Amino acid sequence: MGQMLVRKIDDVVLQRIRSKAKADGKSAEQVARETLAAAFKPDRAELIRQMDAIRASSKPVSGQQIIDEIRWDRDHNLGKQYPGLDDDN
């Protein structure tokens, strides 16, 4: 995680941060982090671009392939990987 030192914060703003932190039972630093994160969260267009990039990098999978994978996993792994879920109990 990166770090940042912010100088010359207006006294009124700093007091508001501290008041909110106290009311929420958090540190002023945590309130400032949450506020910055909320202010700079990705917008809808950016999220769509990210999803499109993920889709472009993934190969298509058919519904039948998914069913076959689930069946194979059920037939070969159930109970071995997840104790308590096997059919013998």
N, C-alpha and C positions, 0 to 999 in steps of 0.2 A: 504494500500500500504506500502511496505517496504521502508526502507531508507538505504543509503550506503554512507560512506565518503571515498573518494579515495584520498590517499596521494601520494606525489612524482610523480605527473604527469609531464612529460617532458615539459619544457617551450614552445618548438616548437609546440607540440601537443595542449597544452592549447591555444596558440595563434591562431592556426588553428580553434579550436572550437569557440573561440570568434569571429574570422573573419566571419566564416560561419553563426554564430548566427546573427551578425549584418547585413550581406547581406540578410538573410532570414527574418529579423524582428522578431527574436525569442530571448529567453534568452539562454545563454550558457548552463544552466542546461537542458533546453528543447532539445537542439541539442544533448547533451550527452545522455539523456534518449532515444531519437529516434535512435541514433547510437547503443546503447547497445541493444535495442529491435530488431533492424535489424540484428545485429550480432548473436543474440541468438534465432532467430525465429525457430520454429520446422521444421525439414527437412521432406521430403516427406514420408519417412518410419514411422516417428513418427505420422504424420497426419493420415496415413493409419491405424496404430495401434489404434489411438483414435476413428476413424470412426468405425473400427471393434468392439471396446468395446461398442460403442453406439448401434450398430446393435444387438450385443449379448444381451444387456439389454432390448431391445424393442421386443414386441410381433409382429408377422407378422399381417398385415392387408390386406384384399383382396380389389380388386378394387370395388367390389359390396358394401363392408362395407363403403368405402369412399363415394360412390354415395349416399348410404342411409343416412349417416350423413349429407351430404350437403343438401339433400332434407328435412330432418327433421329440420335442422337449418333454411332453407329458409321458410318452412311452419310455424314454431313456433316462430321465433325470428326476422325476417326481419322487420325493421321499429320500433320495440320496442327498440332494442339495438342501432340502427343506425338511429337517426332522419333524416328525409329527404329522406330516401331510401324506404319508404313504397309505396305500389301501389296506395294509395289514392291521391297522389300529382300529 
